[in-house]
């Protein structure tokens, strides 16, 4: 089975030019936190799939770094099980990939460890022929970012194109600070040795196919953008519902809450792609410039009722399992007021979006795991059928589904067969899974590939991070310091769609 993509015929049973990238620079990928969950479950399996699909450079080496005392064979054995379940592969394929893996024990706060690592990487690079190109991935708790980045720099590993070095890039995961001040302090520490173009701030939500497709949907199709404004759109809803709880991460979540965990990064990025103005070119800096303009157009939050609804899950039932409330989770303070649910109504003050509400909703222990964006169009201004139907005509609705299935659905009205005039809502569906049967890149594979390519399109720029925190920090302080904080935190049953105070808006998004 073949399909034409941008003039190229792709065999959908094999890897096509849309997935593989030729002429990737050879490099060494160094993962700090190599003994941790993120590396074991996400990063190494993603690299394994990339290698199977010919999406890694050749030559390439992967070096795991952590404080744990591992031999190389012990490190490989630790991650083998996860990798062998992430794809249907032969033992020989794993053995070939395992030959790329290395391990180097480090003490994160010891400069001497990094000087020894420097010599190890120099020898490995010479043996592999990687031309001094290095990608450092910090899969560690955020409080270690500054320590590791500073030691990398002091050891002389952050230099680009000097002393036989090629390029050098630094990858950091969210959270990028906990408020505006801590974000700025983190930025200062990273920029002590790394320039902004060297830094890649990951938001893996942006690498999902439906999310990447938002700009293509808007700007590669003439039928949508003329309607993409306050004249035709009634409201926009963005939902990121999670069925899981805090999963033994009470230490992190108690200090974070849903706004820091989801809104400062994932939710605002989805909002920016939907609402930004068209860039002059499809280039990383032009796109990120437009996102920044959008963030600066968002009206600051006020105490106005309905702009903010916060909640915390109580006991409930999911499936047939009894779920404890947040206060019953291990490590959570019995009087904790940390929100696990938030509904924020954003108002964008510009010509395109004035008066259009943007409802952003995210929470844990909700009815089901689902991520979607709803573009609700306005009803027709004059219904020709009101005398016949005795009711209004349902408005068009565009739904971008991100999870569990990635796809796009457009609803519209048609006449049902028969002698009477009856309107029926029909859906025009596009499913990625059904339309593209070949190899596709999962989120972490895409972001890692872009890091190797040096493409910043899917990554946060520091001014965007600061603007997002500038918007949310006053809200966080208001919520965390107000005297009647407990009264503003609505309890909802685990397994429900959230607090009653948010029910009307959520119904608009999920219906």
C-alpha positions, -999 to 999 in steps of 0.1 A, spaced: 0 0 0 14 34 -10 4 70 -3 17 102 -18 31 127 7 43 160 -6 50 145 -40 68 115 -26 54 80 -28 57 63 6 53 26 11 31 26 42 44 -8 52 79 5 55 96 36 67 91 65 43 108 98 38 83 114 61 97 94 91 134 89 84 158 118 82 189 114 61 223 130 69 219 132 107 251 144 124 269 116 142 268 122 180 270 109 215 237 111 235 245 114 272 215 108 296 218 120 332 195 101 355 200 69 336 189 47 365 156 65 368 121 59 356 120 84 328 151 69 312 140 33 316 104 38 305 106 66 279 140 77 267 159 45 260 128 27 245 123 58 223 159 56 211 155 19 205 125 24 183 143 52 164 173 28 158 149 1 145 133 27 122 166 41 110 159 74 126 192 76 146 225 89 133 251 65 122 275 64 140 259 71 174 267 62 210 244 64 240 259 69 275 239 66 306 251 85 336 238 82 372 251 79 408 241 42 409 270 18 407 264 -2 376 286 -21 352 278 -17 316 263 -51 314 241 -44 345 229 -12 329 220 -29 297 202 -57 315 182 -32 335 167 -15 305 164 -45 282 130 -57 295 113 -23 289 128 -21 254 118 -56 243 82 -49 252 81 -15 234 84 -31 199 82 -65 182 118 -72 176 142 -101 174 169 -108 200 195 -100 174 181 -65 169 184 -58 206 219 -71 207 229 -47 179 213 -18 197 228 -28 230 263 -24 214 255 13 213 249 16 250 275 26 276 274 35 313 294 60 333 289 65 370 289 102 382 285 122 413 263 150 402 279 176 424 315 165 418 335 184 392 360 156 391 333 132 379 327 154 349 364 158 341 366 120 340 334 119 319 350 143 295 380 120 289 356 90 286 335 109 259 367 120 241 379 84 238 345 71 229 339 98 203 373 91 187 365 54 185 330 60 171 338 89 148 311 113 163 331 145 155 327 158 191 289 163 188 272 158 221 236 158 233 231 161 271 196 150 283 188 159 320 163 132 330 168 141 366 147 160 393 146 197 385 167 207 415 197 190 398 194 210 365 216 239 377 241 216 394 246 193 364 246 221 338 272 241 358 295 211 361 292 203 324 303 238 317 331 239 342 345 206 328 346 223 294 319 200 279 296 228 269 318 244 243 308 243 207 332 240 178 362 245 201 390 221 211 379 195 186 343 198 199 313 197 175 279 210 185 267 206 221 230 207 232 213 205 265 178 190 270 157 198 301 123 185 310 95 204 327 89 220 352 110 250 342 108 265 377 79 268 401 70 304 395 84 335 376 113 340 401 126 304 401 122 302 364 144 332 359 170 318 384 171 285 365 175 304 332 205 323 347 221 290 358 217 274 324 229 304 305 261 305 326 276 280 302 250 274 275 236 298 249 198 299 243 202 280 209 219 252 228 190 247 252 160 225 244 131 227 268 110 197 261 72 196 261 64 162 247 27 172 242 39 192 212 53 162 195 20 144 193 8 142 157 -26 159 162 -9 188 181 17 192 153 -11 191 128 -29 221 143 -7 246 123 -11 225 91 -49 224 96 -51 261 101 -25 274 76 -24 247 48 -61 247 42 -80 277 29 -113 267 44 -104 271 81 -84 303 87 -110 327 73 -134 314 100 -108 312 127 -119 343 147 -145 359 169 -170 364 141 -175 326 137 -162 309 168 -183 308 199 -158 293 223 -127 271 225 -124 242 250 -92 224 258 -94 193 280 -66 172 294 -83 147 318 -63 120 336 -77 89 352 -45 82 372 -37 98 406 -3 111 417 14 77 414 37 78 444 48 113 435 33 131 465 66 149 472 65 165 438 27 170 435 22 186 470 46 214 459 32 216 424 -5 211 420 -23 209 387 -16 245 376 22 241 377 20 205 365 -2 210 335 -11 246 327 22 264 327 34 241 299 11 216 281 -21 236 283 -7 270 274 12 254 244 -21 239 231 -38 273 236 -10 291 217 -12 268 186 -49 273 184 -49 311 189 -16 324 176 -14 346 145 1 330 113 39 333 112 55 347 81 75 315 76 73 280 90 105 284 111 111 278 147 119 314 157 90 328 137 65 304 153 78 310 188 76 348 182 39 344 174 34 323 205 50 350 226 28 376 212 -2 355 220 9 350 256 12 387 260 -23 392 247 -39 371 275 -58 392 300 -45 387 336 -67 367 359 -90 384 383 -112 372 412 -142 372 388 -164 342 396 -161 315 369 -127 325 356 -111 299 380 -125 267 395 -101 246 416 -108 211 429 -93 182 448 -105 146 442 -121 127 471 -128 90 474 -147 74 445 -150 45 421 -131 40 388 -143 9 370 -150 -14 399 -120 -2 420 -125 19 451 -101 49 449 -89 68 479 -92 106 479 -61 128 474 -59 133 512 -56 95 516 -26 92 492 7 82 508 28 112 516 0 138 513 -7 160 543 -41 153 559 -51 190 556 -35 195 521 -52 222 500 -32 213 468 -56 214 438 -57 183 415 -83 199 392 -85 233 375 -107 251 351 -93 284 339 -112 307 315 -87 327 294 -96 359 276 -74 370 247 -74 407 241 -67 411 204 -86 418 172 -91 381 164 -103 368 197 -119 396 216 -149 382 235 -142 345 228 -137 325 260 -110 298 261 -118 271 286 -88 251 297 -96 221 320 -72 195 335 -75 172 365 -65 139 380 -87 109 388 -114 120 363 -138 97 346 -115 87 318 -82 97 303 -89 120 274 -72 150 257 -91 170 232 -95 205 217 -130 217 208 -136 246 184 -173 254 188 -186 276 159 -215 299 163 -250 291 151 -261 303 117 -272 339 120 -305 332 103 -321 298 102 -342 291 71 -356 260 88 -369 275 121 -406 273 110 -402 237 99 -380 224 127 -393 245 155 -358 245 169 -324 260 163 -299 244 140 -270 228 158 -237 247 152 -207 232 135 -180 218 158 -144 209 151 -128 184 176 -91 177 176 -86 144 195 -52 139 210 -59 109 233 -69 81 233 -70 82 196 -55 110 175 -78 124 149 -100 153 137 -138 154 136 -159 180 119 -197 180 126 -222 195 101 -259 193 93 -275 172 66 -311 162 56 -322 128 67 -338 107 39 -376 109 37 -405 131 28 -402 153 59 -376 179 64 -354 166 92 -319 177 99 -293 153 112 -258 160 126 -231 141 108 -194 137 115 -166 139 91 -138 118 107 -101 117 101 -81 91 121 -44 90 121 -43 53 129 -66 44 100 -51 68 75 -14 61 81 -6 24 84 31 28 83 58 37 108 52 69 128 73 86 154 60 87 190 62 119 210 96 113 227 111 99 194 101 131 177 115 155 203 148 135 205 151 136 167 146 173 167 172 178 194 197 159 172 187 180 142 189 212 162 153 222 154 136 243 181 101 242 166 86 220 194 105 235 223 99 264 247 120 295 244 130 312 276 110 344 269 79 322 264 85 304 296 88 336 315 57 351 299 37 320 309 49 322 344 42 360 345 6 351 336 1 323 361 23 333 391 -1 360 404 -29 334 401 -9 308 420 0 333 448 -36 344 450 -48 308 453 -21 298 478 -22 328 501 -59 338 502 -76 334 536 -105 314 524 -85 290 503 -103 260 517 -136 274 506 -124 279 470 -112 243 467 -141 221 455 -141 184 463 -151 160 435 -155 122 434 -127 102 419 -141 88 387 -162 119 379 -158 147 355 -147 171 383 -164 196 407 -201 205 402 -189 242 399 -173 232 366 -200 208 353 -215 232 328 -183 240 310 -171 204 310 -203 193 295 -197 218 266 -163 202 260 -171 165 263 -206 164 247 
